[in-house]
């Protein structure tokens, strides 16, 4: 039997197909998420993004990115150490994201205001820290955007005592279209489950689509969106600092 084709061109083909599929499947979800983003910015709110593991890449797409919205803040497990006074040894635990009881600390360290929005990113959407924080923010009255893999989250058991998954708690759900396990290329003769994860690519796409749509809404409604320019362009750092000053003490960058 011929082995399946494997290599850069094959992954690129799969990625292009995945992008088209994710764009088509998320039209309504992107519109709903963008409405929440725009409403938050217009109300002088801050958009807080949280993800663990590789989902931190999508959180970085939300918060503090050139071409992105200024009123954005990134929550990270490292906040517990860098700003929360915990022993650095806790970050050595590879299963920290599954530990219950972290949400109250992370939420407090984020210093949110009532008009703030939360974006929580998790492929599986079932780990305790993810669901705990989702329950915390929705219980406090904040709107929530979830970025997850619906295929993955439906394929695994709920780990949280509530029986809830991230997608169950969100006001808008962005589905990154990743398969269970994330890897999209089969590896011949191996039981490793494949290689080349797709979720970072499609999650970043969904974040940028949401930001673009939110900015379009703000402009249509007469609100000037506060946007970052690259700090590596002449005058960029100074311009960004002026905009950030409007949100003094409210913007965190994953421990900073």
N, C-alpha and C positions, 0 to 999 in steps of 0.2 A: 504494500500500500504506500502510495506517495505521502511523504510528510507534508504538513501544511507549510505554506510559504511563511517566511519569518524574516523580518528586517525592517529597516527604516521606512522604506516605501510602503510596506504593509501597515505599519503603525500609522503613517500619515494618512493612508486611505481610510482606516478605521476612525481616526480622529476627525477627518472631514465629515464623514457620515454622522458621527456623534454630535458634532457641532450643529449640523443641519437639523438633526432630530431634536436636540435640546432647544434650539431656537423656536421650532414649530410647536413644541409641547408646552412651552412656558410663556406664551404670549399674554395670557390673562394673568398669570402669576407675576410676571415682570411688571405689568401695569399696576397690579395691586400693591406690590412692594414699592414701586416708584412713588405711588400716592402717599404711602406711609413715610418714605424718605422726605418727600417734598413738604408734607405737613409738619414733620419734625423740624426741618430747617426753618420754615416760615414762622414757627412758634418759638424760635430761639432755643431749640433743643439740640442735643448732641446724640449722634448715632454711635452706639457701643457695639463692637464686634468681638465675638468670642469663639475661638476654635482651639482644639487641642491636636497634637500630632501634626499630620500634614494639612489638616484643616486650618492651621495657623496661616498658611499661604493665602487662603481666601480672606481671612481677617485682615491681612496686610493689604489686600486689594481694596478693602473698605476704608481703612484708617490710615491717614497720613500720606497718601499717595499723590504724586504729581498728576495733575489732571483730575483729581478727586475733590470731594467736599472737605472743607476745613473742619467743620464741627463734627469730627469723628474721633473715636477713642477706641483703643484696643485693650481688651482684657486678656490676661494670660495667667497660667498657673504660676509663672515666675513672680507675679505680683505678690503672692503670699510671702515670698522671701524678700524681694527687692523693696517693697513698700509696706509689707505687712509684718515684718519682724520674725517670720518663721525660720527655723533652722534650715540652711541650704540642703541638708541631707534629704529632706522630703522630696526634692526634685529628682533624686536618683531612683525613686520608685517608678518602674516602668508602667505600673498600673495605677498611678496617681489619679488619672482622669476617671477611673472607675470608683474612686473613693467617695462615699457619701459625706455630706456635711460641709462641703467646700463652698457652696453657693452663697451662704450668708456673708462669708468673709470677702469673696470676690465682688459681690454686689456692693458692699460697704466701701471697698477700696476704689470702686468705679466712681463714687460720689455722684450718682445720678440725680437728676431733677425730675419732677413729675412729667414734664413734656418730652422726656428723652425716649428714644427708640432703641430696641436691642435687635441685633442680628446674630443668631447663633448658628454655627456651622459644624456639621458632623455627618460624615457619610452614613454611619450606622444609626445615629440618632437615638442610641439606647444607653450610652454610658451614664453613670450616676451624676457626674459633675455637669453634664450637658442637660439632662432632664431636671436636675435640681435647680439649675440656674433658670431654665425656662419656666419652671413653676414659681420661682421666686419673683421674676420680673413680671409675669402675667398676674400673679397675686397682688403685686404692688400697683397694678393698673397700667403698666407700660405696654404699648403694642410690640409685637414680636414677629420678626421675619425669620423663617427657618430656611437654611440651605442644606439640603440633604440628598441622599440617594434613596428614592422611594423603593426601588427594587431591593436594595440592600436592607433597608429598615424593615421591610415586610418579610424578609427571608430569615431573620434572626429573632430569638426570643427577647422580649422586653426584660431589661435587667433591673429597672427601678421598681421599688416597692409599690409604687402607684399603679404599675402596669402600663404607664404612659410612655410614648415615644415623643421625640422632639416634634415631629410633624403633627402630632395630635394637639399640640398646644399653641400653634402659631396662627397669627392672623393672615399671613401669606406664606406659602410654601414654594420655594424654588427647588426644582428637581434637577440635579446635575446629570442625570441619566447614566451614572456609573453602574456597572453590574455589581452584584454581590462579590465582595473581595477586591473590586476596583480594577484588577488587571484585565487587559483586553486581548492580549496575544497569547495563544496557546503555546506551550513549550513542549515540543515533541519528546516523548519518553520520560516525562517528569510528572510527579504528583504535586508539584509546588504550587499549582493553581494559576500558572501563567505569569506574564510579566507586562510591564508598561501600564501603570495606572493612568486613567483618563480624567479622574475627578478634578485635579488641580486645573487643568485646561478648561473644562466646562464650567467649573465653579467661578473661575476668574471671568469668563465670558458673561455669565449671568450677573455678576456684581457690576461689571462695566455697563452692561445693558440697562440695569436698574438705575445706575447713576446718570446715564445719558438721558433716560426717560424722565427722571426726577428733575434734572436741570431744565429740560424742555417744559415741564409743568410749571416750574418756578418762574421762568422767563415769561411764559404765557400769562401768568397771573401777576406780573409786575414786580416780582421779587428778584433782586439781584443775587445770584447764588455765589456764596463765598468759596472760591476754588483755589486749590494749590497750583503753583507753577513749580517747575523744577528748581530746587535750591542751587543747582549747578548752572543755571543761566544767570547772566549778569543782573543783579538786583533781586533775584528770586528769593533768596533767604530773607532779605529785608521786607519785601512785600508780604511774604507769608507770615512773618512775625507780627506785622500790623494786624492782619486778619485773625491770627491766633489770639491776640491780646483781647479780643472781644469775648473770648471764652476762657479767660484766665482761671487756672486751677481746675478746669473741667476736662482737659484733654490729656489723656495718658496713652503711652505707647508701649504697652506690655511690660510694665515694670519701671518705666522712666517717668 
